[in-house]
Amino acid sequence: MDMNKAFFLKAEDHTPTWHLIDATGKVVGRLASDIAILLRGKQDPSFTPHTDGGDYVVVINADKLILTGDKLTGKEYVWYTGWRSGQKRATPREKMARNPEFVLQHSVEGMLPKNKIARQQIRRLKIYMGNEHPHKAQIETSAAAAL
């Protein structure tokens, strides 16, 4: 390889690995930043920003995440339904009771760039509430790394 040329990884040259992360007792923000790094592929020395060189991430026990401080009741998720007077609000406690995966998914999405590559990367994030997941075959063949 010529020393005067920069190396850029092509998407077809990358083979993604699968990572299994147990979220029991982990803080949401710190876990989300680690997941975002794995999804983007920034842990790899051949990271190229304009290609999709990230890995698959399987998170188990998402219902046992921890929110620090006053975020469980003080933070609010706000969205608009599209109808008149349709602005809705919910605290993380309400969201965790209804859909525990939402809190982690939303925080990881906020840490990824806002472009087409990030939409491909977020599809590689698999979040499950219990210990069981359907990706055991992929994780056994790949080098499973727990954070």
N, CA, C and O atoms as a GROMACS GRO file, in nm:
protein
  588
    1MET      N    1   0.085  -0.118   0.000
    1MET     CA    2   0.000   0.000   0.000
    1MET      C    3   0.088   0.124   0.000
    1MET      O    4   0.185   0.132   0.076
    2ASP      N    5   0.055   0.218  -0.084
    2ASP     CA    6   0.131   0.341  -0.098
    2ASP      C    7   0.111   0.428   0.025
    2ASP      O    8  -0.001   0.444   0.072
    3MET      N    9   0.218   0.486   0.076
    3MET     CA   10   0.212   0.566   0.198
    3MET      C   11   0.146   0.702   0.174
    3MET      O   12   0.105   0.768   0.270
    4ASN      N   13   0.135   0.744   0.048
    4ASN     CA   14   0.076   0.874   0.020
    4ASN      C   15  -0.074   0.868  -0.005
    4ASN      O   16  -0.136   0.970  -0.032
    5LYS      N   17  -0.132   0.750   0.003
    5LYS     CA   18  -0.275   0.736  -0.022
    5LYS      C   19  -0.348   0.706   0.108
    5LYS      O   20  -0.300   0.628   0.191
    6ALA      N   21  -0.462   0.768   0.125
    6ALA     CA   22  -0.543   0.743   0.244
    6ALA      C   23  -0.623   0.615   0.223
    6ALA      O   24  -0.666   0.584   0.112
    7PHE      N   25  -0.643   0.541   0.331
    7PHE     CA   26  -0.720   0.417   0.325
    7PHE      C   27  -0.865   0.445   0.358
    7PHE      O   28  -0.896   0.504   0.462
    8PHE      N   29  -0.954   0.403   0.270
    8PHE     CA   30  -1.097   0.415   0.294
    8PHE      C   31  -1.159   0.277   0.281
    8PHE      O   32  -1.146   0.210   0.178
    9LEU      N   33  -1.227   0.235   0.385
    9LEU     CA   34  -1.293   0.105   0.386
    9LEU      C   35  -1.419   0.110   0.301
    9LEU      O   36  -1.500   0.202   0.314
   10LYS      N   37  -1.435   0.011   0.215
   10LYS     CA   38  -1.558   0.000   0.137
   10LYS      C   39  -1.657  -0.084   0.216
   10LYS      O   40  -1.617  -0.170   0.294
   11ALA      N   41  -1.785  -0.059   0.195
   11ALA     CA   42  -1.888  -0.130   0.271
   11ALA      C   43  -1.886  -0.279   0.242
   11ALA      O   44  -1.915  -0.359   0.330
   12GLU      N   45  -1.853  -0.318   0.119
   12GLU     CA   46  -1.852  -0.460   0.086
   12GLU      C   47  -1.729  -0.532   0.142
   12GLU      O   48  -1.728  -0.655   0.148
   13ASP      N   49  -1.628  -0.460   0.184
   13ASP     CA   50  -1.509  -0.522   0.244
   13ASP      C   51  -1.527  -0.549   0.393
   13ASP      O   52  -1.445  -0.619   0.453
   14HIS      N   53  -1.631  -0.495   0.453
   14HIS     CA   54  -1.652  -0.509   0.597
   14HIS      C   55  -1.744  -0.627   0.626
   14HIS      O   56  -1.851  -0.641   0.566
   15THR      N   57  -1.702  -0.713   0.720
   15THR     CA   58  -1.789  -0.821   0.767
   15THR      C   59  -1.827  -0.789   0.911
   15THR      O   60  -1.741  -0.790   0.999
   16PRO      N   61  -1.955  -0.760   0.936
   16PRO     CA   62  -1.995  -0.720   1.072
   16PRO      C   63  -1.990  -0.836   1.170
   16PRO      O   64  -2.018  -0.951   1.135
   17THR      N   65  -1.955  -0.804   1.293
   17THR     CA   66  -1.958  -0.902   1.400
   17THR      C   67  -2.079  -0.873   1.489
   17THR      O   68  -2.138  -0.765   1.482
   18TRP      N   69  -2.115  -0.970   1.570
   18TRP     CA   70  -2.231  -0.958   1.659
   18TRP      C   71  -2.183  -0.942   1.801
   18TRP      O   72  -2.095  -1.015   1.846
   19HIS      N   73  -2.240  -0.846   1.874
   19HIS     CA   74  -2.205  -0.820   2.013
   19HIS      C   75  -2.328  -0.842   2.099
   19HIS      O   76  -2.437  -0.796   2.067
   20LEU      N   77  -2.310  -0.914   2.209
   20LEU     CA   78  -2.418  -0.938   2.305
   20LEU      C   79  -2.390  -0.855   2.429
   20LEU      O   80  -2.284  -0.868   2.490
   21ILE      N   81  -2.486  -0.771   2.469
   21ILE     CA   82  -2.470  -0.684   2.584
   21ILE      C   83  -2.583  -0.711   2.682
   21ILE      O   84  -2.700  -0.709   2.644
   22ASP      N   85  -2.547  -0.736   2.807
   22ASP     CA   86  -2.646  -0.754   2.913
   22ASP      C   87  -2.665  -0.619   2.981
   22ASP      O   88  -2.570  -0.563   3.036
   23ALA      N   89  -2.787  -0.566   2.978
   23ALA     CA   90  -2.815  -0.431   3.028
   23ALA      C   91  -2.856  -0.429   3.174
   23ALA      O   92  -2.902  -0.326   3.222
   24THR      N   93  -2.840  -0.538   3.245
   24THR     CA   94  -2.883  -0.543   3.385
   24THR      C   95  -2.798  -0.447   3.468
   24THR      O   96  -2.676  -0.462   3.476
   25GLY      N   97  -2.864  -0.350   3.531
   25GLY     CA   98  -2.796  -0.257   3.620
   25GLY      C   99  -2.710  -0.152   3.551
   25GLY      O  100  -2.633  -0.085   3.619
   26LYS      N  101  -2.721  -0.136   3.420
   26LYS     CA  102  -2.640  -0.037   3.347
   26LYS      C  103  -2.717   0.094   3.336
   26LYS      O  104  -2.840   0.094   3.330
   27VAL      N  105  -2.644   0.204   3.333
   27VAL     CA  106  -2.702   0.337   3.318
   27VAL      C  107  -2.732   0.359   3.169
   27VAL      O  108  -2.651   0.324   3.084
   28VAL      N  109  -2.848   0.415   3.138
   28VAL     CA  110  -2.896   0.425   3.000
   28VAL      C  111  -2.800   0.503   2.911
   28VAL      O  112  -2.764   0.455   2.804
   29GLY      N  113  -2.758   0.621   2.953
   29GLY     CA  114  -2.675   0.706   2.868
   29GLY      C  115  -2.539   0.647   2.839
   29GLY      O  116  -2.491   0.654   2.726
   30ARG      N  117  -2.475   0.590   2.939
   30ARG     CA  118  -2.343   0.531   2.919
   30ARG      C  119  -2.351   0.408   2.829
   30ARG      O  120  -2.266   0.387   2.743
   31LEU      N  121  -2.455   0.328   2.850
   31LEU     CA  122  -2.474   0.211   2.765
   31LEU      C  123  -2.505   0.252   2.622
   31LEU      O  124  -2.456   0.191   2.527
   32ALA      N  125  -2.586   0.356   2.605
   32ALA     CA  126  -2.623   0.402   2.471
   32ALA      C  127  -2.502   0.455   2.395
   32ALA      O  128  -2.493   0.436   2.274
   33SER      N  129  -2.411   0.522   2.463
   33SER     CA  130  -2.292   0.572   2.393
   33SER      C  131  -2.202   0.458   2.350
   33SER      O  132  -2.142   0.464   2.242
   34ASP      N  133  -2.190   0.353   2.432
   34ASP     CA  134  -2.112   0.236   2.392
   34ASP      C  135  -2.177   0.165   2.273
   34ASP      O  136  -2.107   0.120   2.182
   35ILE      N  137  -2.309   0.155   2.273
   35ILE     CA  138  -2.380   0.090   2.163
   35ILE      C  139  -2.365   0.172   2.035
   35ILE      O  140  -2.346   0.114   1.928
   36ALA      N  141  -2.373   0.305   2.044
   36ALA     CA  142  -2.359   0.390   1.926
   36ALA      C  143  -2.221   0.375   1.864
   36ALA      O  144  -2.208   0.378   1.741
   37ILE      N  145  -2.118   0.360   1.946
   37ILE     CA  146  -1.983   0.340   1.894
   37ILE      C  147  -1.975   0.209   1.817
   37ILE      O  148  -1.915   0.203   1.710
   38LEU      N  149  -2.035   0.102   1.872
   38LEU     CA  150  -2.033  -0.028   1.805
   38LEU      C  151  -2.115  -0.025   1.676
   38LEU      O  152  -2.074  -0.084   1.576
   39LEU      N  153  -2.229   0.042   1.676
   39LEU     CA  154  -2.313   0.048   1.556
   39LEU      C  155  -2.246   0.126   1.444
   39LEU      O  156  -2.261   0.090   1.327
   40ARG      N  157  -2.173   0.229   1.477
   40ARG     CA  158  -2.103   0.308   1.375
   40ARG      C  159  -1.974   0.243   1.330
   40ARG      O  160  -1.929   0.266   1.218
   41GLY      N  161  -1.913   0.160   1.416
   41GLY     CA  162  -1.786   0.096   1.381
   41GLY      C  163  -1.666   0.180   1.419
   41GLY      O  164  -1.558   0.160   1.364
   42LYS      N  165  -1.683   0.272   1.512
   42LYS     CA  166  -1.572   0.361   1.549
   42LYS      C  167  -1.465   0.291   1.631
   42LYS      O  168  -1.356   0.346   1.648
   43GLN      N  169  -1.494   0.170   1.683
   43GLN     CA  170  -1.394   0.097   1.759
   43GLN      C  171  -1.292   0.031   1.665
   43GLN      O  172  -1.187  -0.015   1.710
   44ASP      N  173  -1.323   0.026   1.537
   44ASP     CA  174  -1.238  -0.040   1.439
   44ASP      C  175  -1.133   0.058   1.387
   44ASP      O  176  -1.166   0.173   1.358
   45PRO      N  177  -1.007   0.016   1.375
   45PRO     CA  178  -0.904   0.108   1.324
   45PRO      C  179  -0.928   0.151   1.179
   45PRO      O  180  -0.876   0.254   1.136
   46SER      N  181  -1.006   0.074   1.104
   46SER     CA  182  -1.033   0.109   0.965
   46SER      C  183  -1.165   0.184   0.951
   46SER      O  184  -1.231   0.174   0.848
   47PHE      N  185  -1.205   0.260   1.054
   47PHE     CA  186  -1.331   0.336   1.052
   47PHE      C  187  -1.326   0.441   0.942
   47PHE      O  188  -1.231   0.518   0.931
   48THR      N  189  -1.431   0.441   0.860
   48THR     CA  190  -1.447   0.540   0.754
   48THR      C  191  -1.584   0.604   0.772
   48THR      O  192  -1.685   0.533   0.770
   49PRO      N  193  -1.592   0.736   0.790
   49PRO     CA  194  -1.719   0.799   0.827
   49PRO      C  195  -1.829   0.786   0.722
   49PRO      O  196  -1.947   0.782   0.758
   50HIS      N  197  -1.794   0.780   0.593
   50HIS     CA  198  -1.898   0.782   0.491
   50HIS      C  199  -1.944   0.643   0.448
   50HIS      O  200  -2.027   0.631   0.358
   51THR      N  201  -1.892   0.537   0.512
   51THR     CA  202  -1.940   0.402   0.482
   51THR      C  203  -2.000   0.340   0.607
   51THR      O  204  -1.973   0.383   0.719
   52ASP      N  205  -2.081   0.238   0.585
   52ASP     CA  206  -2.146   0.170   0.696
   52ASP      C  207  -2.059   0.052   0.736
   52ASP      O  208  -2.070  -0.056   0.679
   53GLY      N  209  -1.973   0.073   0.835
   53GLY     CA  210  -1.880  -0.031   0.878
   53GLY      C  211  -1.904  -0.076   1.020
   53GLY      O  212  -1.810  -0.119   1.088
   54GLY      N  213  -2.027  -0.068   1.068
   54GLY     CA  214  -2.058  -0.102   1.206
   54GLY      C  215  -2.093  -0.248   1.224
   54GLY      O  216  -2.094  -0.326   1.128
   55ASP      N  217  -2.122  -0.284   1.348
   55ASP     CA  218  -2.152  -0.421   1.385
   55ASP      C  219  -2.296  -0.432   1.432
   55ASP      O  220  -2.366  -0.332   1.450
   56TYR      N  221  -2.339  -0.557   1.452
   56TYR     CA  222  -2.471  -0.584   1.510
   56TYR      C  223  -2.459  -0.584   1.662
   56TYR      O  224  -2.359  -0.630   1.717
   57VAL      N  225  -2.560  -0.531   1.729
   57VAL     CA  226  -2.562  -0.527   1.875
   57VAL      C  227  -2.694  -0.585   1.923
   57VAL      O  228  -2.801  -0.539   1.883
   58VAL      N  229  -2.686  -0.686   2.010
   58VAL     CA  230  -2.803  -0.747   2.071
   58VAL      C  231  -2.800  -0.712   2.219
   58VAL      O  232  -2.704  -0.745   2.289
   59VAL      N  233  -2.903  -0.645   2.267
   59VAL     CA  234  -2.912  -0.605   2.407
   59VAL      C  235  -3.020  -0.688   2.474
   59VAL      O  236  -3.134  -0.692   2.428
   60ILE      N  237  -2.984  -0.756   2.583
   60ILE     CA  238  -3.082  -0.834   2.659
   60ILE      C  239  -3.105  -0.767   2.794
   60ILE      O  240  -3.023  -0.686   2.839
   61ASN      N  241  -3.215  -0.800   2.858
   61ASN     CA  242  -3.255  -0.744   2.988
   61ASN      C  243  -3.270  -0.592   2.982
   61ASN      O  244  -3.224  -0.522   3.072
   62ALA      N  245  -3.333  -0.542   2.878
   62ALA     CA  246  -3.351  -0.398   2.862
   62ALA      C  247  -3.448  -0.341   2.966
   62ALA      O  248  -3.449  -0.220   2.989
   63ASP      N  249  -3.528  -0.426   3.028
   63ASP     CA  250  -3.620  -0.377   3.129
   63ASP      C  251  -3.553  -0.351   3.263
   63ASP      O  252  -3.616  -0.299   3.354
   64LYS      N  253  -3.425  -0.386   3.277
   64LYS     CA  254  -3.352  -0.367   3.403
   64LYS      C  255  -3.250  -0.254   3.394
   64LYS      O  256  -3.152  -0.252   3.467
   65LEU      N  257  -3.274  -0.159   3.303
   65LEU     CA  258  -3.187  -0.042   3.290
   65LEU      C  259  -3.208   0.054   3.406
   65LEU      O  260  -3.312   0.051   3.472
   66ILE      N  261  -3.109   0.140   3.429
   66ILE     CA  262  -3.116   0.237   3.538
   66ILE      C  263  -3.110   0.378   3.479
   66ILE      O  264  -3.028   0.406   3.392
   67LEU      N  265  -3.198   0.464   3.526
   67LEU     CA  266  -3.193   0.606   3.496
   67LEU      C  267  -3.147   0.679   3.622
   67LEU      O  268  -3.209   0.664   3.727
   68THR      N  269  -3.040   0.757   3.613
   68THR     CA  270  -2.984   0.823   3.730
   68THR      C  271  -3.052   0.958   3.753
   68THR      O  272  -3.115   1.014   3.663
   69GLY      N  273  -3.037   1.007   3.873
   69GLY     CA  274  -3.089   1.139   3.907
   69GLY      C  275  -3.240   1.142   3.906
   69GLY      O  276  -3.307   1.047   3.946
   70ASP      N  277  -3.294   1.255   3.860
   70ASP     CA  278  -3.438   1.278   3.859
   70ASP      C  279  -3.499   1.249   3.722
   70ASP      O  280  -3.610   1.293   3.693
   71LYS      N  281  -3.426   1.175   3.637
   71LYS     CA  282  -3.472   1.156   3.500
   71LYS      C  283  -3.595   1.066   3.490
   71LYS      O  284  -3.670   1.076   3.392
   72LEU      N  285  -3.618   0.982   3.587
   72LEU     CA  286  -3.732   0.891   3.579
   72LEU      C  287  -3.864   0.966   3.583
   72LEU      O  288  -3.962   0.924   3.521
   73THR      N  289  -3.867   1.078   3.654
   73THR     CA  290  -3.991   1.157   3.661
   73THR      C  291  -3.974   1.297   3.603
   73THR      O  292  -4.073   1.356   3.560
   74GLY      N  293  -3.853   1.350   3.600
   74GLY     CA  294  -3.832   1.488   3.556
   74GLY      C  295  -3.819   1.504   3.406
   74GLY      O  296  -3.858   1.607   3.352
   75LYS      N  297  -3.767   1.404   3.337
   75LYS     CA  298  -3.750   1.410   3.192
   75LYS      C  299  -3.885   1.385   3.125
   75LYS      O  300  -3.968   1.311   3.178
   76GLU      N  301  -3.905   1.446   3.007
   76GLU     CA  302  -4.030   1.426   2.934
   76GLU      C  303  -4.000   1.397   2.788
   76GLU      O  304  -3.915   1.462   2.726
   77TYR      N  305  -4.070   1.299   2.732
   77TYR     CA  306  -4.069   1.274   2.589
   77TYR      C  307  -4.192   1.344   2.533
   77TYR      O  308  -4.303   1.324   2.582
   78VAL      N  309  -4.173   1.426   2.430
   78VAL     CA  310  -4.283   1.503   2.371
   78VAL      C  311  -4.291   1.466   2.223
   78VAL      O  312  -4.190   1.465   2.153
   79TRP      N  313  -4.412   1.435   2.176
   79TRP     CA  314  -4.434   1.408   2.035
   79TRP      C  315  -4.570   1.459   1.993
   79TRP      O  316  -4.655   1.489   2.077
   80TYR      N  317  -4.589   1.470   1.864
   80TYR     CA  318  -4.713   1.525   1.810
   80TYR      C  319  -4.780   1.419   1.723
   80TYR      O  320  -4.715   1.359   1.638
   81THR      N  321  -4.908   1.397   1.745
   81THR     CA  322  -4.980   1.291   1.675
   81THR      C  323  -5.022   1.330   1.534
   81THR      O  324  -5.049   1.243   1.452
   82GLY      N  325  -5.028   1.459   1.506
   82GLY     CA  326  -5.074   1.505   1.377
   82GLY      C  327  -5.215   1.561   1.383
   82GLY      O  328  -5.259   1.628   1.289
   83TRP      N  329  -5.285   1.534   1.489
   83TRP     CA  330  -5.420   1.586   1.507
   83TRP      C  331  -5.415   1.718   1.584
   83TRP      O  332  -5.315   1.750   1.649
   84ARG      N  333  -5.523   1.793   1.575
   84ARG     CA  334  -5.531   1.918   1.647
   84ARG      C  335  -5.533   1.890   1.796
   84ARG      O  336  -5.602   1.798   1.840
   85SER      N  337  -5.460   1.965   1.872
   85SER     CA  338  -5.440   1.942   2.016
   85SER      C  339  -5.384   1.803   2.042
   85SER      O  340  -5.420   1.738   2.141
   86GLY      N  341  -5.296   1.758   1.955
   86GLY     CA  342  -5.247   1.621   1.964
   86GLY      C  343  -5.106   1.610   2.018
   86GLY      O  344  -5.038   1.511   1.992
   87GLN      N  345  -5.061   1.710   2.093
   87GLN     CA  346  -4.929   1.699   2.153
   87GLN      C  347  -4.935   1.608   2.275
   87GLN      O  348  -5.015   1.629   2.366
   88LYS      N  349  -4.850   1.506   2.276
   88LYS     CA  350  -4.850   1.408   2.384
   88LYS      C  351  -4.720   1.420   2.462
   88LYS      O  352  -4.616   1.459   2.408
   89ARG      N  353  -4.727   1.388   2.590
   89ARG     CA  354  -4.610   1.390   2.677
   89ARG      C  355  -4.610   1.264   2.762
   89ARG      O  356  -4.715   1.213   2.800
   90ALA      N  357  -4.489   1.214   2.790
   90ALA     CA  358  -4.476   1.097   2.876
   90ALA      C  359  -4.341   1.101   2.946
   90ALA      O  360  -4.242   1.146   2.887
   91THR      N  361  -4.337   1.056   3.068
   91THR     CA  362  -4.212   1.046   3.142
   91THR      C  363  -4.147   0.912   3.111
   91THR      O  364  -4.214   0.821   3.063
   92PRO      N  365  -4.017   0.898   3.137
   92PRO     CA  366  -3.953   0.768   3.116
   92PRO      C  367  -4.015   0.656   3.199
   92PRO      O  368  -4.013   0.540   3.157
   93ARG      N  369  -4.069   0.688   3.315
   93ARG     CA  370  -4.134   0.584   3.396
   93ARG      C  371  -4.256   0.528   3.322
   93ARG      O  372  -4.278   0.407   3.321
   94GLU      N  373  -4.335   0.616   3.259
   94GLU     CA  374  -4.451   0.570   3.182
   94GLU      C  375  -4.408   0.491   3.059
   94GLU      O  376  -4.470   0.390   3.025
   95LYS      N  377  -4.303   0.537   2.992
   95LYS     CA  378  -4.254   0.467   2.874
   95LYS      C  379  -4.195   0.330   2.910
   95LYS      O  380  -4.214   0.233   2.837
   96MET      N  381  -4.123   0.322   3.023
   96MET     CA  382  -4.064   0.195   3.065
   96MET      C  383  -4.173   0.095   3.103
   96MET      O  384  -4.157  -0.025   3.081
   97ALA      N  385  -4.283   0.143   3.159
   97ALA     CA  386  -4.392   0.052   3.195
   97ALA      C  387  -4.459  -0.005   3.071
   97ALA      O  388  -4.499  -0.121   3.070
   98ARG      N  389  -4.471   0.075   2.967
   98ARG     CA  390  -4.540   0.031   2.846
   98ARG      C  391  -4.446  -0.037   2.747
   98ARG      O  392  -4.479  -0.142   2.692
   99ASN      N  393  -4.328   0.021   2.724
   99ASN     CA  394  -4.235  -0.029   2.623
   99ASN      C  395  -4.092  -0.002   2.669
   99ASN      O  396  -4.038   0.104   2.639
  100PRO      N  397  -4.029  -0.095   2.742
  100PRO     CA  398  -3.896  -0.069   2.797
  100PRO      C  399  -3.788  -0.049   2.692
  100PRO      O  400  -3.686   0.015   2.719
  101GLU      N  401  -3.807  -0.103   2.572
  101GLU     CA  402  -3.706  -0.088   2.468
  101GLU      C  403  -3.697   0.056   2.417
  101GLU      O  404  -3.593   0.097   2.366
  102PHE      N  405  -3.806   0.133   2.430
  102PHE     CA  406  -3.811   0.267   2.372
  102PHE      C  407  -3.704   0.359   2.430
  102PHE      O  408  -3.641   0.434   2.355
  103VAL      N  409  -3.683   0.355   2.559
  103VAL     CA  410  -3.591   0.449   2.625
  103VAL      C  411  -3.449   0.429   2.572
  103VAL      O  412  -3.380   0.526   2.541
  104LEU      N  413  -3.405   0.305   2.561
  104LEU     CA  414  -3.271   0.278   2.510
  104LEU      C  415  -3.262   0.308   2.362
  104LEU      O  416  -3.164   0.367   2.317
  105GLN      N  417  -3.362   0.269   2.285
  105GLN     CA  418  -3.363   0.294   2.140
  105GLN      C  419  -3.358   0.444   2.112
  105GLN      O  420  -3.284   0.488   2.024
  106HIS      N  421  -3.435   0.521   2.185
  106HIS     CA  422  -3.441   0.666   2.165
  106HIS      C  423  -3.308   0.732   2.199
  106HIS      O  424  -3.265   0.823   2.129
  107SER      N  425  -3.243   0.687   2.306
  107SER     CA  426  -3.116   0.748   2.343
  107SER      C  427  -3.005   0.710   2.246
  107SER      O  428  -2.916   0.791   2.219
  108VAL      N  429  -3.008   0.588   2.192
  108VAL     CA  430  -2.907   0.549   2.092
  108VAL      C  431  -2.929   0.627   1.963
  108VAL      O  432  -2.832   0.673   1.901
  109GLU      N  433  -3.054   0.643   1.921
  109GLU     CA  434  -3.083   0.720   1.799
  109GLU      C  435  -3.034   0.863   1.811
  109GLU      O  436  -2.988   0.922   1.713
  110GLY      N  437  -3.042   0.920   1.931
  110GLY     CA  438  -2.994   1.056   1.951
  110GLY      C  439  -2.844   1.068   1.943
  110GLY      O  440  -2.792   1.178   1.920
  111MET      N  441  -2.772   0.959   1.961
  111MET     CA  442  -2.625   0.961   1.957
  111MET      C  443  -2.569   0.924   1.821
  111MET      O  444  -2.448   0.929   1.801
  112LEU      N  445  -2.654   0.887   1.727
  112LEU     CA  446  -2.610   0.857   1.591
  112LEU      C  447  -2.629   0.980   1.504
  112LEU      O  448  -2.712   1.066   1.537
  113PRO      N  449  -2.554   0.992   1.394
  113PRO     CA  450  -2.576   1.106   1.305
  113PRO      C  451  -2.714   1.100   1.240
  113PRO      O  452  -2.775   0.994   1.232
  114LYS      N  453  -2.761   1.213   1.196
  114LYS     CA  454  -2.895   1.221   1.136
  114LYS      C  455  -2.883   1.212   0.985
  114LYS      O  456  -2.891   1.313   0.916
  115ASN      N  457  -2.863   1.092   0.932
  115ASN     CA  458  -2.849   1.073   0.788
  115ASN      C  459  -2.891   0.932   0.749
  115ASN      O  460  -2.940   0.856   0.832
  116LYS      N  461  -2.873   0.896   0.621
  116LYS     CA  462  -2.916   0.766   0.571
  116LYS      C  463  -2.838   0.652   0.633
  116LYS      O  464  -2.893   0.545   0.659
  117ILE      N  465  -2.710   0.672   0.657
  117ILE     CA  466  -2.627   0.566   0.714
  117ILE      C  467  -2.674   0.532   0.854
  117ILE      O  468  -2.674   0.415   0.894
  118ALA      N  469  -2.715   0.632   0.930
  118ALA     CA  470  -2.762   0.607   1.067
  118ALA      C  471  -2.891   0.526   1.066
  118ALA      O  472  -2.914   0.447   1.158
  119ARG      N  473  -2.975   0.545   0.966
  119ARG     CA  474  -3.097   0.464   0.958
  119ARG      C  475  -3.064   0.318   0.931
  119ARG      O  476  -3.134   0.229   0.979
  120GLN      N  477  -2.958   0.292   0.855
  120GLN     CA  478  -2.913   0.154   0.834
  120GLN      C  479  -2.853   0.098   0.962
  120GLN      O  480  -2.872  -0.018   0.996
  121GLN      N  481  -2.780   0.183   1.034
  121GLN     CA  482  -2.713   0.137   1.155
  121GLN      C  483  -2.812   0.105   1.266
  121GLN      O  484  -2.791   0.009   1.340
  122ILE      N  485  -2.917   0.182   1.281
  122ILE     CA  486  -3.012   0.159   1.390
  122ILE      C  487  -3.090   0.030   1.367
  122ILE      O  488  -3.143  -0.027   1.462
  123ARG      N  489  -3.099  -0.016   1.241
  123ARG     CA  490  -3.165  -0.143   1.214
  123ARG      C  491  -3.085  -0.261   1.267
  123ARG      O  492  -3.140  -0.369   1.287
  124ARG      N  493  -2.958  -0.242   1.290
  124ARG     CA  494  -2.873  -0.350   1.343
  124ARG      C  495  -2.876  -0.359   1.495
  124ARG      O  496  -2.809  -0.444   1.553
  125LEU      N  497  -2.953  -0.272   1.559
  125LEU     CA  498  -2.969  -0.278   1.704
  125LEU      C  499  -3.091  -0.362   1.738
  125LEU      O  500  -3.202  -0.330   1.695
  126LYS      N  501  -3.071  -0.469   1.813
  126LYS     CA  502  -3.179  -0.560   1.853
  126LYS      C  503  -3.191  -0.554   2.005
  126LYS      O  504  -3.095  -0.585   2.076
  127ILE      N  505  -3.308  -0.514   2.056
  127ILE     CA  506  -3.328  -0.496   2.199
  127ILE      C  507  -3.437  -0.592   2.246
  127ILE      O  508  -3.544  -0.600   2.187
  128TYR      N  509  -3.407  -0.667   2.354
  128TYR     CA  510  -3.502  -0.764   2.409
  128TYR      C  511  -3.513  -0.745   2.559
  128TYR      O  512  -3.418  -0.705   2.625
  129MET      N  513  -3.633  -0.775   2.613
  129MET     CA  514  -3.658  -0.753   2.756
  129MET      C  515  -3.599  -0.861   2.844
  129MET      O  516  -3.547  -0.830   2.951
  130GLY      N  517  -3.603  -0.985   2.805
  130GLY     CA  518  -3.555  -1.093   2.890
  130GLY      C  519  -3.418  -1.142   2.847
  130GLY      O  520  -3.346  -1.075   2.773
  131ASN      N  521  -3.382  -1.261   2.895
  131ASN     CA  522  -3.255  -1.323   2.858
  131ASN      C  523  -3.260  -1.389   2.721
  131ASN      O  524  -3.156  -1.410   2.658
  132GLU      N  525  -3.379  -1.422   2.675
  132GLU     CA  526  -3.394  -1.496   2.549
  132GLU      C  527  -3.390  -1.402   2.430
  132GLU      O  528  -3.447  -1.293   2.432
  133HIS      N  529  -3.321  -1.447   2.324
  133HIS     CA  530  -3.317  -1.373   2.198
  133HIS      C  531  -3.297  -1.473   2.085
  133HIS      O  532  -3.238  -1.579   2.107
  134PRO      N  533  -3.343  -1.441   1.963
  134PRO     CA  534  -3.333  -1.536   1.852
  134PRO      C  535  -3.202  -1.530   1.774
  134PRO      O  536  -3.195  -1.584   1.664
  135HIS      N  537  -3.098  -1.466   1.827
  135HIS     CA  538  -2.974  -1.446   1.752
  135HIS      C  539  -2.858  -1.528   1.808
  135HIS      O  540  -2.742  -1.489   1.792
  136LYS      N  541  -2.887  -1.640   1.875
  136LYS     CA  542  -2.781  -1.718   1.937
  136LYS      C  543  -2.684  -1.776   1.835
  136LYS      O  544  -2.564  -1.784   1.862
  137ALA      N  545  -2.732  -1.815   1.719
  137ALA     CA  546  -2.645  -1.875   1.618
  137ALA      C  547  -2.545  -1.772   1.564
  137ALA      O  548  -2.428  -1.805   1.543
  138GLN      N  549  -2.589  -1.648   1.542
  138GLN     CA  550  -2.499  -1.546   1.491
  138GLN      C  551  -2.394  -1.508   1.595
  138GLN      O  552  -2.278  -1.485   1.560
  139ILE      N  553  -2.434  -1.502   1.722
  139ILE     CA  554  -2.341  -1.460   1.826
  139ILE      C  555  -2.239  -1.569   1.854
  139ILE      O  556  -2.124  -1.538   1.885
  140GLU      N  557  -2.279  -1.697   1.844
  140GLU     CA  558  -2.184  -1.806   1.867
  140GLU      C  559  -2.078  -1.811   1.758
  140GLU      O  560  -1.962  -1.842   1.787
  141THR      N  561  -2.115  -1.782   1.634
  141THR     CA  562  -2.017  -1.786   1.527
  141THR      C  563  -1.929  -1.662   1.527
  141THR      O  564  -1.815  -1.666   1.480
  142SER      N  565  -1.978  -1.554   1.579
  142SER     CA  566  -1.901  -1.430   1.585
  142SER      C  567  -1.826  -1.423   1.718
  142SER      O  568  -1.854  -1.500   1.810
  143ALA      N  569  -1.734  -1.332   1.727
  143ALA     CA  570  -1.662  -1.312   1.852
  143ALA      C  571  -1.752  -1.230   1.944
  143ALA      O  572  -1.759  -1.107   1.930
  144ALA      N  573  -1.819  -1.297   2.039
  144ALA     CA  574  -1.912  -1.227   2.129
  144ALA      C  575  -1.833  -1.150   2.233
  144ALA      O  576  -1.748  -1.205   2.302
  145ALA      N  577  -1.863  -1.019   2.242
  145ALA     CA  578  -1.794  -0.934   2.339
  145ALA      C  579  -1.897  -0.867   2.427
  145ALA      O  580  -1.985  -0.796   2.378
  146ALA      N  581  -1.888  -0.888   2.556
  146ALA     CA  582  -1.980  -0.823   2.650
  146ALA      C  583  -1.910  -0.702   2.709
  146ALA      O  584  -1.795  -0.709   2.751
  147LEU      N  585  -1.982  -0.591   2.712
  147LEU     CA  586  -1.924  -0.468   2.768
  147LEU      C  587  -1.933  -0.468   2.918
  147LEU      O  588  -1.888  -0.373   2.982
   0.00000   0.00000   0.00000
